[in-house]
């Protein structure tokens, strides 16, 4: 991983500061010191990013980026390395935001960090060339609403999306409609399914939903995102589709979603 300009901070002091801000979920390298060297997933998220880093341009000069659920800021820092002109990163956890602000300071880069939930993105009042929505969906009680809000309020063009998935990787062909009395492939492993976690998954009470691959792709399409590529098993690069507002008013802005709920 490349480094941004270093600050010349004392190494022992930096090590103590990193430890005082722990535990870290993102293993960053701050002036050569790793923040989570014993991560249970290995060198995470660098080890995952290596599989799809080429899906985005190496030169993102002038791009605007929104990183939703930024954690300690790994992806925000990477976008700045690629020349993004403005990066706004949000998270609901002040612990992670403290880490992210510290990392950005040590790396000598300007990233706007805000404590904000995905439900509040309309308050940003702007749209971004790239929205990063990595590792958040399964932590939400209302995941499809989150995708709808991203599409409506902050996505101008690209969405970089990742979700934990379980179940079959197959995708069955789904018809446009199923009659009430006719058989439907609900029990097929490749039918879109979302597994609900009532208590905990991986000892984490914030893991609510775990979709299969078919479900992830169906939800993205349903929220108005066209899948451009799948550079990694759980990662999708999507493009925002333009959805026309019908003549009978904004209550049907998203006819493909079969909803009459205004966002």
C-alpha positions in Angstrom: 0.0 0.0 0.0 1.4 3.4 -0.9 1.7 6.1 1.7 0.7 9.7 1.8 3.1 12.4 3.2 4.4 11.4 6.6 4.3 13.8 9.5 7.6 12.8 11.2 5.8 11.9 14.4 7.8 9.9 17.0 7.3 6.2 16.4 6.9 5.2 20.0 4.4 8.0 20.6 2.5 7.0 17.4 2.4 3.3 18.6 0.9 4.4 21.9 -1.7 6.6 20.2 -2.7 3.8 17.9 -3.1 1.5 20.8 -5.1 4.0 22.8 -7.6 4.3 19.9 -8.1 0.5 19.6 -9.5 -1.9 18.9 -9.3 -1.3 15.2 -11.3 -3.2 12.5 -9.3 -1.7 9.6 -5.7 -2.6 9.5 -4.1 0.6 8.3 -0.4 1.4 7.9 0.3 4.7 9.6 3.9 5.7 9.0 4.7 2.0 8.7 2.8 0.9 11.9 -0.1 -1.4 11.5 -3.3 -0.6 13.4 -4.6 -4.2 13.5 -1.7 -6.6 12.7 -3.5 -9.6 14.3 -6.8 -9.1 12.6 -8.8 -12.4 12.5 -9.4 -11.9 8.7 -5.7 -11.2 8.0 -4.5 -8.0 6.5 -8.0 -6.6 6.3 -9.4 -4.8 4.3 -6.3 -4.6 2.1 -6.4 -8.4 1.4 -10.0 -8.0 0.1 -9.3 -4.7 -1.7 -6.5 -6.4 -3.7 -9.1 -8.5 -5.5 -11.1 -5.5 -6.9 -8.8 -2.5 -6.7 -8.6 -2.4 -10.5 -12.4 -2.0 -10.8 -11.9 1.7 -10.2 -9.7 4.1 -12.1 -6.3 4.7 -10.7 -6.7 8.4 -11.6 -9.8 9.8 -10.0 -8.7 13.5 -10.2 -11.6 15.8 -9.4 -14.1 13.0 -8.4 -16.4 13.5 -5.4 -16.8 10.5 -3.2 -19.1 9.5 -0.3 -18.0 6.7 1.9 -21.0 5.4 3.9 -20.0 3.3 7.0 -16.4 4.4 6.6 -15.1 2.7 9.8 -11.4 3.8 10.2 -11.4 5.2 6.6 -9.4 2.7 4.6 -11.4 3.3 1.4 -11.6 7.0 1.9 -7.9 7.2 2.2 -7.5 5.1 -1.0 -9.8 7.4 -3.0 -7.7 10.4 -1.9 -4.5 8.5 -3.0 -6.1 8.2 -6.4 -6.7 11.9 -6.6 -10.3 12.3 -5.6 -11.0 16.0 -5.1 -13.5 15.7 -2.3 -14.2 12.8 0.0 -17.0 12.8 2.6 -17.0 9.9 5.0 -19.8 9.0 7.4 -20.3 6.5 10.2 -22.6 6.2 13.2 -19.8 5.0 15.5 -17.8 7.8 17.1 -15.1 5.3 18.0 -14.4 4.6 14.3 -14.6 8.3 13.4 -11.9 9.1 16.0 -9.7 6.5 14.4 -10.5 7.8 10.9 -9.7 11.4 11.8 -6.5 10.4 13.4 -5.4 8.3 10.4 -6.2 11.1 8.0 -4.2 13.5 10.1 -1.2 11.1 10.2 -1.5 10.5 6.4 -1.6 14.3 5.8 -4.9 14.2 3.8 -8.1 16.2 4.0 -11.3 14.0 4.4 -14.6 15.3 5.7 -15.8 13.0 8.4 -19.3 13.2 9.8 -21.3 11.3 12.4 -24.3 10.3 10.3 -26.5 7.3 9.5 -27.4 6.2 6.0 -31.0 7.2 6.8 -29.9 10.9 7.0 -27.9 11.1 3.7 -30.5 13.5 2.2 -29.2 16.1 4.7 -25.9 16.2 2.8 -27.8 18.0 0.0 -25.6 16.9 -2.8 -24.8 13.9 -5.1 -21.4 12.2 -5.5 -19.6 10.7 -8.5 -18.9 7.6 -6.4 -20.8 6.2 -3.4 -19.0 3.6 -1.4 -21.4 1.3 0.5 -19.1 -1.5 1.7 -20.0 -3.9 4.6 -23.0 -2.0 5.8 -26.2 -3.6 4.3 -26.3 -6.6 6.6 -26.0 -4.3 9.7 -29.3 -2.5 8.9 -32.8 -3.4 10.0 -34.2 -1.8 6.8 -31.6 -2.6 4.0 -33.7 -2.0 0.9 -34.8 1.4 2.2 -31.1 2.3 2.6 -30.4 1.5 -1.1 -33.4 3.5 -2.1 -32.2 6.5 -0.2 -28.7 6.3 -1.7 -30.2 6.1 -5.2 -32.5 9.1 -4.6 -30.3 11.5 -2.7 -26.6 10.9 -3.0 -25.7 8.7 -6.0 -24.9 10.6 -9.2 -23.2 7.8 -11.1 -21.3 4.9 -9.5 -22.0 2.7 -6.5 -19.3 0.4 -5.1 -21.2 -2.1 -3.0 -20.3 -5.1 -0.8 -22.3 -7.3 1.5 -21.7 -10.4 3.5 -23.5 -13.2 1.7 -24.3 -16.8 2.6 -26.2 -19.6 0.8 -26.2 -20.6 -2.8 -24.2 -18.6 -5.5 -26.7 -19.9 -8.1 -29.3 -17.5 -9.6 -32.5 -18.9 -10.9 -34.5 -17.3 -13.7 -37.4 -15.4 -12.1 -40.6 -14.6 -14.1 -42.2 -11.2 -14.1 -45.2 -12.5 -12.2 -46.4 -15.6 -10.4 -50.1 -16.4 -10.1 -51.3 -17.0 -6.5 -52.2 -20.6 -7.3 -49.2 -21.4 -9.5 -45.9 -22.9 -8.3 -43.0 -20.5 -7.8 -39.4 -21.3 -7.2 -39.3 -19.9 -3.6 -37.6 -23.1 -2.4 -34.9 -23.1 -5.0 -31.4 -22.3 -3.6 -30.9 -19.7 -6.3 -34.1 -17.8 -5.6 -33.4 -14.4 -4.0 -33.4 -14.9 -0.2 -32.6 -12.8 2.8 -31.7 -14.7 6.0 -32.9 -12.9 9.1 -30.6 -13.0 12.2 -32.8 -12.7 15.3 -30.0 -12.7 17.8 -26.4 -12.6 16.8 -24.1 -13.7 13.9 -20.4 -13.9 14.5 -21.0 -12.6 18.1 -22.4 -9.3 16.7 -25.9 -8.2 17.5 -25.8 -5.6 14.7 -25.8 -8.4 12.0 -29.5 -8.4 11.0 -29.7 -9.7 7.5 -27.6 -12.0 5.4 -28.6 -12.3 1.7 -27.6 -14.8 -0.9 -26.1 -13.7 -4.2 -29.4 -13.7 -6.0 -30.9 -11.5 -3.4 -28.1 -8.9 -3.5 -28.4 -8.6 -7.2 -32.2 -8.3 -7.2 -32.1 -5.6 -4.4 -29.5 -3.6 -6.4 -31.7 -3.7 -9.5 -34.9 -3.0 -7.6 -33.3 0.2 -6.1 -32.3 1.5 -9.5 -28.7 0.3 -9.9 -27.4 -1.5 -13.0 -24.7 -3.9 -12.2 -21.6 -3.1 -14.3 -19.3 -5.8 -12.9 -18.7 -8.2 -10.0 -14.9 -7.9 -9.5 -14.9 -9.9 -6.3 -17.3 -12.5 -5.0 -19.2 -10.1 -2.7 -18.3 -6.8 -4.5 -20.3 -5.1 -7.2 -19.7 -1.9 -9.2 -23.0 -0.5 -10.2 -24.3 2.5 -12.2 -27.2 4.5 -11.2 -30.1 4.2 -13.6 -32.2 7.3 -14.5 -35.8 6.6 -13.6 -38.4 8.8 -15.1 -41.0 10.4 -12.8 -44.5 9.3 -14.2 -47.1 11.9 -15.0 -49.3 11.0 -12.0 -46.8 12.4 -9.5 -43.9 11.5 -7.3 -45.7 8.8 -5.3 -44.6 6.4 -8.0 -41.1 7.6 -8.6 -39.9 4.0 -8.5 -42.5 1.9 -10.3 -40.0 -1.0 -10.5 -40.0 -1.1 -6.7 -43.8 -1.5 -6.5 -44.0 1.2 -3.7 -46.2 4.1 -3.0 -43.9 5.4 -0.2 -42.3 8.8 -0.8 -38.7 9.1 0.1 
